[in-house]
Amino acid sequence: MHLQPDEYHQFYRIWWPLLNYVNNQLKLIDNFQSQPEDGYINQQEAVIIRNALWASNSLLQDFIDSNPDNLSDADLELAASWKNRVADKFIIMRHLKKHSLFLNDADNPRVYGVIGIISPIDDILTYAPPIMVDAVLLPFGDKIIFDSLLTSYSIMFGGGIRKRLNNQVRHAQELHGVITTLDDTNQDQALINGNQKILLAFYKWLAKEGLSQKMQHEHHVNVSRFVDHSLSSAMPPRSLLSVKVADLESYFSAFDNKINRVSFKRLLKFLYESDRISWQEINKMQRFLKLQ
């Protein structure tokens, strides 16, 4: 997936003058080619200018205010939206039909659905995912692109690391969904949708445990009621991935402890075996269930 011709022409109509403006202001590169022929640009020089540009918003705002290339209002509005960029080290996890999945390398990971500019991202990379890259993600209307510059690392990921990365992708999707726009997003709905994904995974896990369809349904319904009552309907909604013993205490108390404990023991086993919640939190909740 990539931008349409009119879209990528608009991007470069802004991007080349912006780089040239920053270079002229800071005197970083001598004889920088401000209008590359056939789209070619010296990557190393462009990265130097790009890094200076994104170090703050002041150069971008000065460019917009002065408008040295007489860009249209639509072009200036798009440039202004780039203040909402996301610059980070990412792991490109896989290429899908709609976008490539970029996992940011952070304590609270998120997955971004990013599209190419002139060609799909998988066409411009020489390695198969997962690939570590330095990138700056930019909003382009209701899409996410990158600023045309990707620095990749020739790092091989072993089986253990790949498993951890896949768990991070799943965790991020269940908490935030796949982020496909850098405008204001409905995080509440993403959490509610994520809870439904976890409940579906729980139902599939129950089937693998060899339970009868009746017991699968009963446990799933019991846990779904808890999620709807205590997490998804909270203000703001909360993820099942953040469930605490206090949530169980409140829920059991609200129903005079007339709750099927076995359903919740199954839930805790599923959450632990699928690496969704730490053992410390699981242990606290297990001790509570034993006292009921």
Beta strands, then each sheet from edge to edge (+ up, - down):
strand 1: 86-95
strand 2: 100-104
strand 3: 111-114
strand 4: 131-140
strand 5: 143-146
strand 6: 151-153
strand 7: 178-179
sheet 1: 5+ 4- 1+ 2- 3+ 7+
sheet 2: 5+ 4- 6+
end
